[in-house]
């Protein structure tokens, strides 16, 4: 009896020990799993904390610094496993930045456009005042000063016009179709170093009316850029190059040229894809290429500066397609009459002289060119006969000669207007 009780107690002890062992083993497994889970959670929390810090300190600033707020230029996450939710944050942040940027640019463009309109209006009023003074004064010194002020006012108007175009405004009033030579001369008159520009000869190819002002502004910016980056003694050459589907205005300077980065940046601006972000034009802002790119994209022509000129500088090419070109008649040459064989001097009476005191001017037999009214045309004896057939660039007259001639013309005009006209049948003294 005692042995049976002892055996039963032993079996109970063994069973209890087994139960304890099983419970201990199970508890150990649960403890290990909880420990591993806790470690995993701690790792996840640590990764999330590091990823959030990386998002705030690195990724969002990088996204804000990108030009178009594109996420492909943002640094990758440190822990991609826990950064899935951050993608939504990046997209929302980028969209908010775009909207804020658009609102800021629009406000800046509106403000600058309003100011440039005011400046353009004042420049136009000043232009009218200067023109009125030029008509009133015949002193060459005064006219020279007025022409200098007029030229500076033209440069001021071009600066304001370029800035207004960059802010979304139109180039200006529409003009009639103009020959390429007149377009280049109009552009030359708006730059500081206009005397250094070699303008080509007259051409019957013209720019259509809607594109005249944009092309003038484009050529003016390129000429100004070439003259400013060239030595003061160097000239800027302009030539016309016909093509099968348009015409090219080629501008060569003797400047220092541009490196690869500058050429790449210039190509981006000239393509018109850079937009109208006035905050990315540098300090001080460089608006020339940006304005040209906007005008080229808007009116359908192209501009490139990726070629080196023969003088070591930059060759700028403005290509005008056939849709922007037309034809204008060239100035008619002087009317000539057949040579009259005369062996003696001929007396020519001027219709403008008094009837009873007409001045007589001897004309030699060799003078054969006459005007439409029949008056002889004088020719310098030392000028060669082939002068009218040469194709060298047309020179720009110095300001001193221009002012002297203009003053003399105004004095003659006033003198002629001051003399009362005489009727055809009235008696003469």
Secondary structure, 3 states (H helix, E strand, C coil): CHHHHHHHHHHHHHHHHHHHHHHHHHHHHHHHHHHHHHHHHHHHHHHHHHHHHHHHHHHHHHHHHCCCCCHHHCCCCCCHHHCCCHHHHHHHHHHHHHHHHHHHHHHHHHHHHHHHHHHHHHHHHHHHHHHHHHHHCCCHHHHHHHHHHHHHHHHHHHHHHHHHHHCCCCCCCCCCCEEHHHHHHHHHCCCCCHHHEEECCCCCEEECHHHHHHHHHHHHHHHHHHHHCECCCCCEEEEEEEECCEEEEEEECCECCCCHHHHHHHHHHHCCCCCCCHHHCCCCCCCHHHHHHHHHHHHCCEEEEEEECCCCCEEEEEEEEHHHEEECCCCCCCCECCCCCCCCCEEEECCCCCCCCCCEEEECCCCCEECCCCCECCCCCCCCHHHHHCCCCECCCCHHHHHHHHHHHHHHHHHHHHCCCCCCCCCCC
